[in-house]
């Protein structure tokens, strides 16, 4: 069945952009959870016009946040993305937050990464406390996967704003990541779970590793960390 028949309430897009281009942009938004029009517009200025945003909201493809001019996809859009072959298993289902200040900073950083070559996908994991793995240990702002020629790289994303005792705060976080790097269950439990959801082949345990990219107004010479 033609997409014009499947999605008859989108017939108004005409020849301005394709259905596939639209769904790609919806998935871009879904990956970063929340975004403003200003954040999305540079990626496709035909899709992300003000009149289109109004129409997408009226048709229940997008939902605006109550307090800020930011948008997220609806369950209707999630179902369409799944039908169109996009990986919705990694999308965060629960939308939280009131002011969204920090969430939109994360969005800006993730969109910069999305625009780079070899970007594959983003997900939002939680690391649990060894040895019982029942309590939360560390929750990154996001985790990005890069992929090229069958090989992939895992990069944890931290977006930090200056705060009291900032250096000690970051050092404690660094120690937690080092503990995770030494823990064999980061591969044997955590990655064996997430590689399936990301549709990635399972690498050998000896080849498994991850790095941290930290967006902050601070620079450190830490092994495995990159500051941006």
Beta strands, then each sheet from edge to edge (+ up, - down):
strand 1: 35-36
strand 2: 62-64
strand 3: 70-73
strand 4: 119-123
strand 5: 127-128
strand 6: 136-138
strand 7: 142-148
strand 8: 151-159
strand 9: 211-215
strand 10: 225-227
sheet 1: 1+ 3- 2+
sheet 2: 4+ 7- 8+ 9+ 10+
sheet 3: 5+ 6-
end
